[in-house]
Amino acid sequence: MNYSNILANYVAETNYENIPTATIEWAKKVMLDTLSCAVAGFTMAPEECEWIDTVVKEMGGVAEATVWKTGMKTSGMNAALANATMIHTVDFDDTHLDSVSHLGAAILAVAMAVGEKEKSSGKEVITAFILGFEVAARVGNAVNKFGRTHYKYWHPTATMGTIGAAIVAAKLMKLTAKGVEQAMGLGVDQAMGFRYCIDKGDYSKSLHPGFAAMRGVLSAHIIKAGGNGPEGLLEFETGFCNAMANPPRMECLTEELGKKYYIMTDSLKFFPTIHCSHTGIEAMLNIVAKYNVKHCEITNIDIRVTELAKGQGMTFDPQTTLAARLSIPYSVATAAVKGRLTLKDFDEESLANQDVRALMKKITIDSEPKFNETYPKGLVSQVKVTTVSGQLYEELIIYPKGHPERPVTDKDMMDKYEFLSTITWDKSKSEQIKAAMLALDELTDVSTFVKAVVS
């Protein structure tokens, strides 16, 4: 079956009016959540933002799109690179859990950069965002939902993000179905990024959605300029799906296409850490709150988690902020010591906290394969705390807050947005941008929204 062609035709033919209202409203909230992660990053990850901002400034480019942090005008490709990277600096952005992909960062950055360049309407930008997410999630499901063989080596945020970014750019550039397929093919051909960053916590993790965004825009530009690209590369014998999974589940690419929208299964984060740590953090916070357990009384913390990839989240000596965000032991120990876990708990002083470091040495952690069988959709953590008196406290959390099986309320989402956005903006601007994003489909030119963001 020509899966690539089916997806390309679907993208080319689908308009705002074809998408259910509930999907559109949810997508705008995901876009708002994603934007707020970048805004928090401006203040909480200034070095990381400055690095990419400096590079983009040196590269220059036609002044057609905006870097949100500084208001600098540059090429659409460069703006997408910078903004997507900044979104992911604080690791608070969404996760499509079935494919283990942070898709919002690359897709929103491309939607806004190309939308600004093309003077796209708000409806066109929302539609492209939804369709980019749809294709990326479907490809992610095909190679990573079952068995996680793709995740053994690859970082799906980078691989799926590139494919989704190419779709967004192609849609906003109004390419034909053939052009969409070829732009997607070029995106597929560049889709890469290793899991090393998950294990080590270096800057490449933040850069992955940035690179994905940049490559996606480049792919669509090449086709728009008259170039050509691969057709059928998803399903080709030596193509993406066969290379990236063993075996791929090709039916995921098109089943219920146009009836089911995978953005509705997106999961928002409520801790600024790797998603598989969230249930463990919550379990520990519950134990501390329920039983008034003091960290100095704890002799052992045993954690059992859903099996994802070997060593996932099991870093015991994080030396950087990002490495700490990717460490279940650090996150759980901090929750036990401080009775909270926020963005402020990942600075240099917090990383050196001797109480946290001492408690991390009392943690044992391992994956539990039976969780995958009993709770196939879960990100389960079972936390057992033993105290000096011999008392055992236990807590089991199956789904993190924000999981499709444990959906958030509008208040949860808006509270998170306000918290993140007001780290950098004042309350008035935060409210202004929230109202503008939630009414984005009323704009005839999305540039109006971008100007408000950087004003």
C-alpha positions in Angstrom: 0.0 0.0 0.0 1.2 3.5 -0.8 0.9 4.9 2.7 3.0 8.0 1.9 0.7 9.0 -0.9 -2.4 8.4 1.2 -1.1 10.6 4.0 0.0 13.3 1.5 -3.4 13.5 -0.2 -5.1 13.7 3.2 -2.9 16.6 4.2 -3.4 18.4 0.9 -7.1 18.0 0.9 -7.9 18.6 4.6 -9.0 22.1 5.6 -10.0 23.8 8.8 -13.7 23.2 8.1 -13.0 19.4 7.9 -11.7 19.2 11.5 -14.0 18.7 14.5 -14.4 21.8 16.7 -13.3 19.9 19.8 -10.0 19.0 18.0 -9.4 22.6 17.0 -10.1 23.9 20.5 -7.8 21.3 22.1 -5.1 22.1 19.5 -5.1 25.8 20.4 -4.6 24.9 24.1 -1.7 22.6 23.2 -0.2 25.5 21.2 -0.6 27.8 24.1 1.0 25.3 26.5 3.9 24.8 24.0 4.5 28.6 23.6 4.6 29.1 27.4 7.4 26.6 27.7 9.5 28.8 25.4 8.6 31.9 27.4 9.7 30.2 30.6 12.9 29.1 28.9 13.8 32.7 28.1 14.3 33.3 31.9 15.0 29.8 33.3 17.4 28.6 30.6 19.1 31.9 29.5 22.4 30.3 28.4 20.7 27.7 26.2 18.5 30.3 24.6 21.5 32.6 24.1 23.5 29.9 22.4 21.0 29.3 19.7 20.1 33.0 19.4 23.7 33.9 18.8 24.1 31.2 16.1 20.9 32.4 14.3 22.1 36.0 14.5 25.4 35.1 12.9 23.7 33.1 10.1 21.5 36.0 9.2 18.9 35.4 6.5 16.0 37.2 4.8 14.0 39.0 7.4 10.7 37.1 7.0 10.1 35.5 10.4 10.7 36.3 14.1 12.7 34.8 16.9 10.3 35.1 19.9 12.8 35.9 22.6 14.5 38.9 21.0 12.2 39.9 18.2 15.0 39.4 15.7 13.9 39.0 12.1 15.6 36.2 10.2 14.7 33.4 7.7 11.7 31.1 8.4 14.1 28.2 8.7 16.3 30.0 11.2 13.4 31.3 13.3 11.9 27.8 13.4 15.3 26.4 14.6 15.6 29.0 17.4 12.1 28.9 18.6 11.7 25.1 18.7 15.0 24.8 20.6 13.9 27.4 23.2 10.6 25.6 23.7 12.4 22.4 24.7 15.0 24.0 27.0 12.9 23.5 30.2 11.6 20.1 29.2 8.0 21.0 30.2 6.4 20.6 26.7 3.9 18.0 25.6 4.5 14.3 25.0 2.7 12.0 22.5 3.2 9.0 24.8 2.5 6.2 22.3 5.4 7.3 20.1 7.4 8.9 23.1 7.7 12.1 21.1 7.7 15.8 22.1 5.9 17.0 18.9 4.6 20.4 19.8 8.0 22.2 19.9 9.0 21.6 16.3 5.5 21.8 14.9 4.5 25.0 16.6 7.8 26.7 15.7 7.4 25.8 12.1 3.7 26.8 12.0 4.4 30.2 13.3 7.6 30.9 11.3 6.2 29.7 8.0 2.8 31.1 8.8 4.4 34.5 9.4 6.4 34.3 6.2 3.5 33.2 4.1 1.0 35.6 5.8 -1.1 32.6 6.7 -4.4 33.0 8.5 -5.0 31.7 12.0 -7.2 28.9 10.6 -4.4 27.8 8.2 -1.8 27.7 11.0 -4.1 25.7 13.3 -4.9 23.3 10.5 -1.2 22.8 9.6 -0.3 22.3 13.3 -3.0 19.6 13.7 -2.0 17.8 10.4 1.7 17.9 11.2 1.0 16.4 14.6 -1.2 13.8 13.0 1.3 12.5 10.5 4.2 12.6 13.0 2.2 10.7 15.6 1.0 8.1 13.0 4.6 7.5 11.8 5.7 7.4 15.5 3.1 4.8 16.3 4.1 2.7 13.3 7.8 2.5 14.5 7.7 2.9 18.2 4.3 2.2 19.8 4.7 -1.5 19.9 8.0 -3.0 21.2 9.8 0.4 21.4 12.5 -0.9 19.0 12.9 2.6 17.5 13.5 4.1 20.9 16.4 1.7 21.6 18.7 4.0 19.6 16.7 7.0 18.3 15.1 10.0 20.0 11.6 10.2 18.5 11.3 13.9 19.2 13.9 14.4 16.5 12.8 11.7 14.1 9.1 12.2 14.2 9.5 16.0 14.7 11.3 16.3 11.4 8.5 14.5 9.6 5.8 16.6 11.3 7.7 19.8 10.6 7.9 19.0 6.9 4.2 18.4 6.8 3.4 21.7 8.5 5.7 23.7 6.2 4.3 22.0 3.1 0.7 22.6 4.1 1.3 26.3 4.7 3.3 26.7 1.5 0.2 25.2 -0.2 2.0 22.4 -2.0 0.1 19.9 -4.1 -0.4 16.4 -2.8 2.6 15.3 -4.8 4.6 18.2 -3.4 3.5 17.3 0.2 4.6 13.7 -0.4 8.0 14.8 -1.7 8.5 17.3 1.1 7.6 14.7 3.6 10.0 12.3 1.8 12.8 14.8 2.2 11.9 15.2 5.9 11.9 11.4 6.3 15.3 11.3 4.6 16.7 13.7 7.2 14.9 12.3 10.3 17.5 11.6 12.9 18.7 12.2 16.4 20.1 9.6 18.8 19.0 8.6 22.4 22.4 9.6 23.7 20.9 12.9 24.9 18.3 11.0 27.1 21.1 9.1 28.8 23.6 12.0 29.2 21.5 15.2 29.3 23.4 17.4 27.0 22.2 20.3 24.8 21.5 18.1 21.8 18.2 17.2 23.5 17.0 20.8 23.3 18.4 21.1 19.8 16.5 18.0 18.5 13.2 19.8 17.9 15.1 22.8 16.6 17.0 20.7 14.0 13.7 19.0 13.2 12.0 22.3 12.6 14.8 23.6 10.5 15.0 20.5 8.3 11.2 20.4 7.9 11.1 24.0 6.6 14.1 23.3 4.3 12.4 20.2 2.9 9.3 22.1 1.9 11.3 25.0 0.5 13.2 22.7 -1.8 10.0 21.3 -3.3 8.4 24.7 -3.6 11.5 25.9 -5.5 11.0 23.2 -8.1 13.1 20.5 -6.7 11.9 16.9 -6.1 12.1 14.4 -3.3 11.4 10.8 -2.5 7.9 9.3 -2.9 6.8 6.3 -0.9 9.8 6.5 1.4 7.8 5.6 4.5 6.9 2.2 3.1 9.9 1.6 0.7 11.6 -1.7 1.2 14.8 0.0 2.4 12.9 3.1 3.6 12.1 4.7 7.0 9.7 2.3 8.7 11.6 -0.8 7.9 14.9 0.8 8.9 13.6 2.3 12.1 11.6 -0.6 13.6 11.6 -4.3 13.9 9.0 -4.9 12.7 7.0 -1.7 11.9 3.2 -1.6 12.2 2.3 -0.1 8.9 -1.4 -0.1 9.6 -0.9 2.6 12.1 -0.1 5.0 9.3 -3.7 5.2 7.9 -6.1 3.4 10.2 -9.1 5.7 11.0 -7.4 8.5 9.0 -9.7 11.5 9.1 -11.8 10.0 11.8 -9.4 9.9 14.7 -7.1 12.9 15.5 -4.0 11.9 17.4 -3.5 15.3 18.9 -6.4 14.4 21.1 -4.2 11.8 22.7 -1.4 14.3 23.4 -0.2 14.4 27.0 0.7 17.7 28.8 3.4 17.8 31.5 2.9 19.0 35.1 6.4 18.4 36.2 9.5 19.8 34.3 11.1 16.4 34.1 11.2 13.3 31.9 7.7 12.0 31.6 8.4 8.6 33.0 9.3 10.2 36.3 6.0 11.9 36.9 4.1 9.1 38.5 7.1 8.4 40.8 7.3 12.1 41.8 3.6 12.2 42.5 3.8 8.9 44.5 6.5 10.3 46.7 4.8 13.6 47.2 1.6 11.7 48.3 3.6 9.6 50.8 5.2 12.7 52.3 1.9 14.5 52.5 -0.2 11.6 53.8 2.2 10.2 56.4 4.4 13.3 57.2 7.5 11.3 56.3 10.7 13.2 56.8 13.6 12.6 54.5 16.0 12.1 57.4 13.8 9.1 58.6 14.1 7.3 55.2 16.4 4.3 55.0 15.3 3.0 51.5 13.2 4.0 48.5 12.4 1.2 46.1 10.9 2.3 42.8 9.4 0.1 40.1 8.5 1.6 36.8 7.0 0.8 33.4 9.6 -0.7 31.1 10.4 1.7 28.3 14.0 1.6 27.3 17.0 0.2 29.1 18.2 2.7 31.7 15.4 5.2 31.0 15.4 7.9 33.7 17.9 6.0 35.9 20.7 8.5 36.2 22.1 8.6 39.7 24.7 11.3 39.4 23.3 14.1 37.3 25.8 17.0 36.8 23.7 19.3 34.7 20.2 20.8 34.9 19.0 18.8 32.0 20.6 15.6 33.3 18.7 16.2 36.6 15.4 16.7 34.7 16.0 13.3 33.1 16.8 11.5 36.4 14.0 9.7 38.3 16.3 9.3 41.4 17.0 13.1 41.5 13.4 14.0 40.9 12.0 11.6 43.5 14.7 12.5 46.1 14.0 16.2 45.6 10.3 15.6 46.1 11.0 13.8 49.3 13.4 16.4 50.7 11.5 19.5 49.7 7.9 18.3 49.4 7.7 19.8 45.9 9.3 19.7 42.5 9.3 22.9 40.4 11.5 24.6 37.8 13.4 26.2 40.7 14.7 22.9 41.9 17.1 22.3 39.0 19.6 25.2 39.5 23.2 24.6 40.5 22.4 25.1 44.2 19.7 22.5 44.1 21.9 20.0 42.2 24.4 20.3 44.9 21.9 19.8 47.8 23.5 17.3 50.1 20.3 16.0 51.5 19.1 15.2 48.0 22.4 13.6 47.1 22.4 11.5 50.2 18.8 10.3 49.6 19.5 9.4 46.0 22.0 6.8 47.4 19.1 5.1 49.2 17.1 4.7 46.1 16.8 1.5 44.1 15.0 1.5 40.8 14.2 -1.0 38.1 11.7 -1.6 35.4 8.8 -4.0 36.0 7.7 -5.8 32.8 4.3 -6.8 34.4 3.3 -3.2 34.4 3.4 -3.2 30.6 1.0 -6.2 30.6 -1.4 -5.0 33.3 -1.4 -1.3 32.3 -0.4 -1.2 28.6 -1.2 2.5 28.4 0.3 3.5 31.7 3.5 5.1 32.9 3.4 3.3 36.2 5.5 3.9 39.3 5.3 1.9 42.5 7.2 3.6 45.3 8.0 1.9 48.5 9.5 3.9 51.3 11.1 2.3 54.4 11.9 4.4 57.5 14.3 3.9 60.4 11.4 2.6 62.5 10.7 -0.2 60.0 7.5 1.4 58.8 6.8 0.7 55.1 4.8 3.2 53.0 3.7 2.4 49.5 2.0 4.3 46.6 1.1 3.2 43.1 0.3 5.7 40.4 -0.7 4.4 37.0 -1.2 7.4 34.8 0.5 10.8 35.2 -1.7 13.9 35.4 -2.3 15.1 31.8 -2.3 11.5 30.4 -5.3 10.8 28.0 -6.5 8.3 30.6 -6.3 11.0 33.3 -7.1 14.2 31.4 -6.5 17.7 32.7 -9.1 20.3 33.3 -9.1 23.7 31.6 -8.1 25.2 34.9 -5.1 22.9 35.2 -4.0 24.0 31.7 -4.5 27.7 32.3 -2.8 27.6 35.7 0.2 26.0 34.1 0.2 28.5 31.3 0.0 31.4 33.8 2.8 30.0 35.9 5.2 29.5 33.0 4.4 32.7 31.1 4.6 35.0 34.1 8.1 33.8 34.8 9.1 36.2 31.9 6.0 38.3 31.1 3.8 40.4 33.4 0.2 39.2 34.1 -1.3 41.6 31.6 0.8 40.4 28.7 0.2 36.8 29.7 -3.5 37.3 29.6 -3.3 39.2 26.3 -1.4 36.3 24.6 -3.7 33.7 26.0 -6.8 35.4 24.6 -5.0 35.9 21.3 -4.0 32.2 21.0 -7.5 31.0 21.9 -8.9 33.2 19.3 -6.2 32.5 16.7 -8.7 31.3 14.1 -10.2 34.8 13.9 -6.9 36.2 12.5 -6.5 36.8 8.8 -2.7 37.1 9.2 -0.9 35.2 12.0 1.9 37.9 11.9 -0.4 39.9 14.1 -0.1 37.3 16.8 3.7 37.0 16.5 4.0 40.8 16.8 2.0 40.6 20.1 4.3 37.8 21.4 7.5 39.9 20.9 6.1 43.3 21.7 
